[in-house]
Amino acid sequence: MNILSFISDYWLIILFFGTAAILFLVWEIIIPIVKNQQMYKHLEACTFDNDYRLSRSFLKKADFVLEDDEEIIFVKMVMIPRKSALTINNAFTFHLFYGGLSKRPGRRYPYSRYLTEVQSFLKWQPNMDKPFRKVVVLDPSTEKIQKYLNESELALVPEGEKVYDYQVVSKNNFKEKILD
């Protein structure tokens, strides 16, 4: 009887926290699993014509590993908004600017954050007998990738071009920029 009276007295609070818990579960667990599965299928389709063997990485640093007889490619997937710009501040720091209307040229991006989830991947130097490459895949894509040359100069970086010891490419351009 006490449980029923508790529920009837606090039903709104229970509903609020229950909804918040479900949204948290979907946002933090289900969506990343689905995105990871989609990326695996995309990479599988990209490697169908090539001799690369695709596997999920058992290492925490990389998400996927592509391997052939000559080299190993470690892939780290990063989910970003479509209307965004990625700035590579130094070898280990990515700064993402996002939001705003894409119709306005020269617009400012109202939101920004540092991509701390890629820092361990960028700093990581695997001990391999074969040559290897590290690739950061942006899902779905970004409007521009830029890199600081010095304190005040920025340069646009074409997708797939080597920056420091890794490459940055969008999910849709992975096959032609990395595998071909």
Summary of the structure (lengths in Angstrom):
residues: 180
radius of gyration: 20.7
end to end distance: 69.0
largest distance: 70.4
contacts: 461
relative contact order: 0.14
helix: 34%
strand: 31%
